[in-house]
Amino acid sequence: MIKNSATSVWFSEPRTVDLRKEDVPEPKAGEVTVDAVASLVSRGTEMLAYRGELQPKMDLGLPTAAGAATFPIKYGYQVVGRIVGAGPESGFDQGDLVFTRHPHQTRFTMGVQNGMVRRIPQGISVADAVFINLAEVALGCLHDVPIRHGDTVVVFGLGVVGTIACLLAQQAAGSGRVFGVDPVDGRRRLAESMGVESPVTPDEVEDLVFAQSDSRGADVVVEVTGNPAVIQNAIAVCGREGTIAIVSFYGARSAQLAFEDRFHFLRQRIVSCQVGRVGSGLEPRWDRSRRFEVSARLCQQLEVSRMLTHESTIDNAPAAYRFLDLHPSEVTAMAFNYGNSPLTQATSQVQ
């Protein structure tokens, strides 16, 4: 018999977190019940929801989410857990370690359709596995905007997605140059420890890019800061017929841009990226299952858990969101830990 209650995280109004009791039904056909082990807080869309900065009529896009962007809202989509109950035709067994697209909750029952629940390959730690969705975001960006050997690439934002995008771009660009850009010294140092070769400040990047590209500018620019004003910086460093990939999700915030002569005369193009689909004609071969498997192995190979700087219990969720909101430069990634042991030895506990 499965325990029929759980604790979940809701945003009841801007910057207000409620912990609610939820019923957990027995799994039916095509459903599983999962005990959460760890869940990663999204610094992008999820924090927009916390602050009340989503578009009011936004489709939450997940059958596991609840409420509405206008509050209250239960929102999140990266939980690692273990199957404790499996309904007929679910394809899962008790004890399976899985990645689920579900909000933060101690235990839940959900359908497995459309890849909402995926078995984590053997050998991948929980601490690495909670990053799979963000690794898939970075992978999808490079599928949407391919990087060629010898390219000059600029990545604005050295959070989790930006750092992974930099590392993948370095592999693809080979003898080219990849510049990771972030104003926060701690994030630049962490990215460098992960293998990012040229982390620089926003004040440095434009001169460096043109000096080291024979004045051509960047072939590809990736914007993943979450700040719409940075698109203007992307235009400034992009070269003739170069591509600017917008990975950030801005919610209700507007991008106030000046499309000056440079943008038009150089025939730059701006491409949107979104993790749900992949462009460039790859969808027939790169379905969600394949992208998940590759992203999971990337998390293991890159040891992405080194970017997990903070963790919290779910009972302390109000303080955890408040800390992330007030001290964003101190946090690269934050997770809720539902167990008794730290996810990594390097994380700081949010008090």
MARTORBA-785706 format. One record per residue (C-alpha): x negated, z, y; residue number from 1. Coordinates in steps of 0.5 Angstrom, whole numbers. Layout:
REM residues N
{px=X pz=Z py=Y bator=NUM}
...
END
This chain:
REM residues 351
{px=0 pz=0 py=0 bator=1}
{px=-3 pz=-2 py=7 bator=2}
{px=-3 pz=3 py=12 bator=3}
{px=2 pz=1 py=17 bator=4}
{px=0 pz=3 py=24 bator=5}
{px=-6 pz=1 py=28 bator=6}
{px=-9 pz=2 py=35 bator=7}
{px=-9 pz=-4 py=40 bator=8}
{px=-12 pz=-6 py=47 bator=9}
{px=-7 pz=-8 py=52 bator=10}
{px=-8 pz=-10 py=60 bator=11}
{px=-1 pz=-7 py=63 bator=12}
{px=-3 pz=-9 py=70 bator=13}
{px=-10 pz=-12 py=73 bator=14}
{px=-16 pz=-7 py=71 bator=15}
{px=-11 pz=-3 py=67 bator=16}
{px=-12 pz=-2 py=60 bator=17}
{px=-7 pz=1 py=55 bator=18}
{px=-8 pz=3 py=48 bator=19}
{px=-2 pz=2 py=44 bator=20}
{px=0 pz=3 py=37 bator=21}
{px=2 pz=-3 py=33 bator=22}
{px=6 pz=-4 py=27 bator=23}
{px=2 pz=-7 py=21 bator=24}
{px=6 pz=-11 py=16 bator=25}
{px=5 pz=-13 py=9 bator=26}
{px=2 pz=-20 py=9 bator=27}
{px=6 pz=-25 py=6 bator=28}
{px=5 pz=-32 py=4 bator=29}
{px=-1 pz=-35 py=8 bator=30}
{px=-3 pz=-28 py=11 bator=31}
{px=-8 pz=-23 py=11 bator=32}
{px=-9 pz=-16 py=13 bator=33}
{px=-16 pz=-14 py=16 bator=34}
{px=-19 pz=-8 py=18 bator=35}
{px=-23 pz=-9 py=24 bator=36}
{px=-31 pz=-8 py=24 bator=37}
{px=-33 pz=-10 py=31 bator=38}
{px=-30 pz=-15 py=36 bator=39}
{px=-34 pz=-18 py=42 bator=40}
{px=-31 pz=-18 py=49 bator=41}
{px=-31 pz=-25 py=52 bator=42}
{px=-34 pz=-24 py=59 bator=43}
{px=-30 pz=-31 py=61 bator=44}
{px=-23 pz=-32 py=60 bator=45}
{px=-22 pz=-24 py=57 bator=46}
{px=-24 pz=-21 py=64 bator=47}
{px=-20 pz=-26 py=68 bator=48}
{px=-14 pz=-23 py=64 bator=49}
{px=-16 pz=-16 py=65 bator=50}
{px=-17 pz=-17 py=73 bator=51}
{px=-11 pz=-21 py=73 bator=52}
{px=-14 pz=-28 py=75 bator=53}
{px=-11 pz=-32 py=70 bator=54}
{px=-6 pz=-38 py=72 bator=55}
{px=1 pz=-34 py=72 bator=56}
{px=4 pz=-40 py=67 bator=57}
{px=-2 pz=-40 py=63 bator=58}
{px=-1 pz=-42 py=55 bator=59}
{px=-5 pz=-36 py=52 bator=60}
{px=-6 pz=-41 py=47 bator=61}
{px=-6 pz=-36 py=41 bator=62}
{px=-1 pz=-34 py=36 bator=63}
{px=-4 pz=-27 py=35 bator=64}
{px=-4 pz=-26 py=43 bator=65}
{px=2 pz=-22 py=46 bator=66}
{px=5 pz=-22 py=53 bator=67}
{px=4 pz=-26 py=59 bator=68}
{px=-1 pz=-28 py=64 bator=69}
{px=3 pz=-24 py=69 bator=70}
{px=2 pz=-17 py=65 bator=71}
{px=3 pz=-14 py=60 bator=72}
{px=-2 pz=-18 py=56 bator=73}
{px=-6 pz=-17 py=49 bator=74}
{px=-11 pz=-22 py=49 bator=75}
{px=-18 pz=-23 py=45 bator=76}
{px=-20 pz=-28 py=40 bator=77}
{px=-27 pz=-26 py=37 bator=78}
{px=-26 pz=-20 py=31 bator=79}
{px=-30 pz=-19 py=25 bator=80}
{px=-27 pz=-15 py=20 bator=81}
{px=-26 pz=-14 py=12 bator=82}
{px=-20 pz=-17 py=8 bator=83}
{px=-16 pz=-11 py=6 bator=84}
{px=-9 pz=-15 py=4 bator=85}
{px=-8 pz=-22 py=2 bator=86}
{px=-2 pz=-25 py=1 bator=87}
{px=-1 pz=-31 py=-4 bator=88}
{px=-4 pz=-38 py=-2 bator=89}
{px=-8 pz=-35 py=4 bator=90}
{px=-14 pz=-37 py=0 bator=91}
{px=-18 pz=-30 py=1 bator=92}
{px=-19 pz=-24 py=-3 bator=93}
{px=-20 pz=-17 py=-1 bator=94}
{px=-27 pz=-15 py=1 bator=95}
{px=-28 pz=-22 py=4 bator=96}
{px=-32 pz=-21 py=11 bator=97}
{px=-28 pz=-26 py=16 bator=98}
{px=-28 pz=-28 py=23 bator=99}
{px=-21 pz=-28 py=26 bator=100}
{px=-18 pz=-30 py=33 bator=101}
{px=-15 pz=-24 py=34 bator=102}
{px=-14 pz=-19 py=40 bator=103}
{px=-18 pz=-12 py=39 bator=104}
{px=-14 pz=-8 py=34 bator=105}
{px=-16 pz=-3 py=29 bator=106}
{px=-12 pz=-7 py=23 bator=107}
{px=-8 pz=-13 py=24 bator=108}
{px=-4 pz=-18 py=19 bator=109}
{px=-4 pz=-25 py=21 bator=110}
{px=-3 pz=-32 py=19 bator=111}
{px=-9 pz=-36 py=16 bator=112}
{px=-7 pz=-43 py=19 bator=113}
{px=-11 pz=-47 py=23 bator=114}
{px=-18 pz=-44 py=22 bator=115}
{px=-15 pz=-37 py=25 bator=116}
{px=-19 pz=-33 py=20 bator=117}
{px=-25 pz=-36 py=17 bator=118}
{px=-30 pz=-33 py=11 bator=119}
{px=-37 pz=-31 py=14 bator=120}
{px=-43 pz=-34 py=10 bator=121}
{px=-47 pz=-29 py=6 bator=122}
{px=-53 pz=-27 py=9 bator=123}
{px=-50 pz=-26 py=17 bator=124}
{px=-50 pz=-19 py=20 bator=125}
{px=-43 pz=-17 py=23 bator=126}
{px=-47 pz=-16 py=30 bator=127}
{px=-49 pz=-24 py=29 bator=128}
{px=-42 pz=-26 py=27 bator=129}
{px=-38 pz=-23 py=33 bator=130}
{px=-42 pz=-29 py=37 bator=131}
{px=-40 pz=-34 py=33 bator=132}
{px=-34 pz=-37 py=38 bator=133}
{px=-39 pz=-37 py=43 bator=134}
{px=-44 pz=-40 py=40 bator=135}
{px=-39 pz=-46 py=38 bator=136}
{px=-37 pz=-46 py=46 bator=137}
{px=-45 pz=-48 py=47 bator=138}
{px=-45 pz=-53 py=41 bator=139}
{px=-39 pz=-56 py=43 bator=140}
{px=-42 pz=-57 py=50 bator=141}
{px=-48 pz=-61 py=47 bator=142}
{px=-43 pz=-65 py=43 bator=143}
{px=-39 pz=-67 py=49 bator=144}
{px=-45 pz=-68 py=53 bator=145}
{px=-51 pz=-71 py=49 bator=146}
{px=-58 pz=-69 py=51 bator=147}
{px=-63 pz=-74 py=49 bator=148}
{px=-71 pz=-73 py=48 bator=149}
{px=-75 pz=-73 py=54 bator=150}
{px=-69 pz=-71 py=59 bator=151}
{px=-69 pz=-66 py=64 bator=152}
{px=-63 pz=-61 py=63 bator=153}
{px=-61 pz=-55 py=68 bator=154}
{px=-56 pz=-49 py=65 bator=155}
{px=-53 pz=-45 py=71 bator=156}
{px=-52 pz=-38 py=68 bator=157}
{px=-56 pz=-34 py=62 bator=158}
{px=-50 pz=-30 py=59 bator=159}
{px=-49 pz=-31 py=52 bator=160}
{px=-47 pz=-38 py=52 bator=161}
{px=-52 pz=-41 py=57 bator=162}
{px=-58 pz=-38 py=53 bator=163}
{px=-55 pz=-41 py=47 bator=164}
{px=-54 pz=-48 py=51 bator=165}
{px=-61 pz=-47 py=53 bator=166}
{px=-64 pz=-46 py=46 bator=167}
{px=-60 pz=-52 py=43 bator=168}
{px=-62 pz=-56 py=49 bator=169}
{px=-69 pz=-55 py=49 bator=170}
{px=-69 pz=-57 py=41 bator=171}
{px=-65 pz=-64 py=43 bator=172}
{px=-70 pz=-65 py=50 bator=173}
{px=-76 pz=-64 py=46 bator=174}
{px=-82 pz=-66 py=51 bator=175}
{px=-77 pz=-66 py=57 bator=176}
{px=-75 pz=-60 py=61 bator=177}
{px=-70 pz=-55 py=61 bator=178}
{px=-69 pz=-50 py=66 bator=179}
{px=-64 pz=-44 py=65 bator=180}
{px=-62 pz=-41 py=72 bator=181}
{px=-59 pz=-34 py=73 bator=182}
{px=-60 pz=-29 py=79 bator=183}
{px=-61 pz=-23 py=75 bator=184}
{px=-68 pz=-21 py=73 bator=185}
{px=-65 pz=-18 py=67 bator=186}
{px=-62 pz=-24 py=64 bator=187}
{px=-67 pz=-28 py=65 bator=188}
{px=-72 pz=-24 py=62 bator=189}
{px=-67 pz=-23 py=56 bator=190}
{px=-66 pz=-30 py=55 bator=191}
{px=-74 pz=-31 py=56 bator=192}
{px=-75 pz=-26 py=50 bator=193}
{px=-70 pz=-31 py=46 bator=194}
{px=-74 pz=-37 py=47 bator=195}
{px=-72 pz=-40 py=54 bator=196}
{px=-78 pz=-43 py=56 bator=197}
{px=-77 pz=-44 py=64 bator=198}
{px=-72 pz=-38 py=66 bator=199}
{px=-71 pz=-39 py=74 bator=200}
{px=-68 pz=-36 py=80 bator=201}
{px=-62 pz=-41 py=84 bator=202}
{px=-67 pz=-41 py=90 bator=203}
{px=-73 pz=-44 py=85 bator=204}
{px=-69 pz=-49 py=81 bator=205}
{px=-68 pz=-55 py=86 bator=206}
{px=-75 pz=-56 py=88 bator=207}
{px=-78 pz=-55 py=81 bator=208}
{px=-73 pz=-60 py=78 bator=209}
{px=-75 pz=-65 py=83 bator=210}
{px=-82 pz=-64 py=83 bator=211}
{px=-82 pz=-64 py=75 bator=212}
{px=-78 pz=-70 py=74 bator=213}
{px=-81 pz=-75 py=79 bator=214}
{px=-76 pz=-74 py=84 bator=215}
{px=-70 pz=-76 py=79 bator=216}
{px=-66 pz=-70 py=79 bator=217}
{px=-63 pz=-67 py=72 bator=218}
{px=-60 pz=-72 py=67 bator=219}
{px=-55 pz=-66 py=65 bator=220}
{px=-53 pz=-60 py=68 bator=221}
{px=-49 pz=-55 py=65 bator=222}
{px=-45 pz=-50 py=69 bator=223}
{px=-43 pz=-43 py=65 bator=224}
{px=-43 pz=-38 py=70 bator=225}
{px=-36 pz=-37 py=71 bator=226}
{px=-37 pz=-38 py=79 bator=227}
{px=-34 pz=-44 py=81 bator=228}
{px=-38 pz=-45 py=88 bator=229}
{px=-44 pz=-46 py=83 bator=230}
{px=-41 pz=-53 py=82 bator=231}
{px=-44 pz=-55 py=89 bator=232}
{px=-51 pz=-53 py=86 bator=233}
{px=-50 pz=-57 py=80 bator=234}
{px=-49 pz=-63 py=84 bator=235}
{px=-55 pz=-62 py=88 bator=236}
{px=-60 pz=-62 py=82 bator=237}
{px=-56 pz=-67 py=78 bator=238}
{px=-60 pz=-74 py=78 bator=239}
{px=-57 pz=-81 py=79 bator=240}
{px=-51 pz=-83 py=74 bator=241}
{px=-53 pz=-76 py=71 bator=242}
{px=-47 pz=-71 py=68 bator=243}
{px=-45 pz=-64 py=70 bator=244}
{px=-41 pz=-61 py=64 bator=245}
{px=-37 pz=-55 py=66 bator=246}
{px=-36 pz=-50 py=61 bator=247}
{px=-34 pz=-44 py=65 bator=248}
{px=-26 pz=-43 py=65 bator=249}
{px=-24 pz=-41 py=72 bator=250}
{px=-17 pz=-39 py=71 bator=251}
{px=-13 pz=-38 py=78 bator=252}
{px=-20 pz=-39 py=82 bator=253}
{px=-21 pz=-45 py=86 bator=254}
{px=-27 pz=-49 py=87 bator=255}
{px=-28 pz=-51 py=94 bator=256}
{px=-33 pz=-57 py=94 bator=257}
{px=-36 pz=-62 py=99 bator=258}
{px=-37 pz=-68 py=95 bator=259}
{px=-42 pz=-71 py=100 bator=260}
{px=-46 pz=-78 py=100 bator=261}
{px=-50 pz=-76 py=94 bator=262}
{px=-45 pz=-75 py=89 bator=263}
{px=-42 pz=-81 py=90 bator=264}
{px=-48 pz=-86 py=92 bator=265}
{px=-51 pz=-83 py=85 bator=266}
{px=-45 pz=-84 py=81 bator=267}
{px=-45 pz=-77 py=78 bator=268}
{px=-40 pz=-75 py=73 bator=269}
{px=-37 pz=-68 py=72 bator=270}
{px=-34 pz=-67 py=65 bator=271}
{px=-30 pz=-61 py=62 bator=272}
{px=-32 pz=-58 py=56 bator=273}
{px=-27 pz=-53 py=52 bator=274}
{px=-28 pz=-50 py=45 bator=275}
{px=-22 pz=-52 py=42 bator=276}
{px=-24 pz=-60 py=41 bator=277}
{px=-30 pz=-64 py=41 bator=278}
{px=-31 pz=-70 py=45 bator=279}
{px=-36 pz=-76 py=45 bator=280}
{px=-32 pz=-79 py=39 bator=281}
{px=-34 pz=-74 py=34 bator=282}
{px=-28 pz=-70 py=32 bator=283}
{px=-27 pz=-74 py=26 bator=284}
{px=-33 pz=-72 py=23 bator=285}
{px=-34 pz=-65 py=27 bator=286}
{px=-28 pz=-61 py=25 bator=287}
{px=-27 pz=-54 py=27 bator=288}
{px=-29 pz=-52 py=20 bator=289}
{px=-36 pz=-56 py=20 bator=290}
{px=-37 pz=-53 py=27 bator=291}
{px=-36 pz=-46 py=25 bator=292}
{px=-41 pz=-47 py=19 bator=293}
{px=-46 pz=-49 py=24 bator=294}
{px=-45 pz=-44 py=29 bator=295}
{px=-45 pz=-38 py=24 bator=296}
{px=-52 pz=-41 py=22 bator=297}
{px=-54 pz=-42 py=29 bator=298}
{px=-52 pz=-34 py=30 bator=299}
{px=-56 pz=-32 py=24 bator=300}
{px=-62 pz=-37 py=26 bator=301}
{px=-63 pz=-35 py=33 bator=302}
{px=-61 pz=-27 py=32 bator=303}
{px=-56 pz=-28 py=37 bator=304}
{px=-55 pz=-20 py=37 bator=305}
{px=-61 pz=-19 py=41 bator=306}
{px=-56 pz=-21 py=47 bator=307}
{px=-51 pz=-15 py=45 bator=308}
{px=-53 pz=-10 py=50 bator=309}
{px=-47 pz=-5 py=50 bator=310}
{px=-42 pz=-3 py=45 bator=311}
{px=-36 pz=2 py=45 bator=312}
{px=-31 pz=5 py=41 bator=313}
{px=-24 pz=2 py=42 bator=314}
{px=-21 pz=9 py=44 bator=315}
{px=-26 pz=8 py=50 bator=316}
{px=-24 pz=1 py=52 bator=317}
{px=-21 pz=3 py=59 bator=318}
{px=-28 pz=6 py=61 bator=319}
{px=-32 pz=0 py=57 bator=320}
{px=-28 pz=-5 py=61 bator=321}
{px=-29 pz=-2 py=68 bator=322}
{px=-36 pz=-1 py=67 bator=323}
{px=-37 pz=-9 py=65 bator=324}
{px=-32 pz=-10 py=71 bator=325}
{px=-36 pz=-6 py=76 bator=326}
{px=-43 pz=-7 py=73 bator=327}
{px=-43 pz=-14 py=70 bator=328}
{px=-51 pz=-15 py=72 bator=329}
{px=-52 pz=-10 py=67 bator=330}
{px=-49 pz=-13 py=61 bator=331}
{px=-50 pz=-19 py=57 bator=332}
{px=-45 pz=-18 py=52 bator=333}
{px=-41 pz=-12 py=50 bator=334}
{px=-37 pz=-11 py=43 bator=335}
{px=-32 pz=-5 py=40 bator=336}
{px=-35 pz=-2 py=34 bator=337}
{px=-30 pz=0 py=29 bator=338}
{px=-35 pz=4 py=25 bator=339}
{px=-40 pz=10 py=25 bator=340}
{px=-46 pz=6 py=26 bator=341}
{px=-49 pz=2 py=32 bator=342}
{px=-48 pz=-5 py=31 bator=343}
{px=-56 pz=-6 py=33 bator=344}
{px=-61 pz=0 py=35 bator=345}
{px=-62 pz=-3 py=42 bator=346}
{px=-55 pz=-3 py=44 bator=347}
{px=-53 pz=2 py=50 bator=348}
{px=-46 pz=6 py=49 bator=349}
{px=-41 pz=6 py=54 bator=350}
{px=-39 pz=13 py=56 bator=351}
END
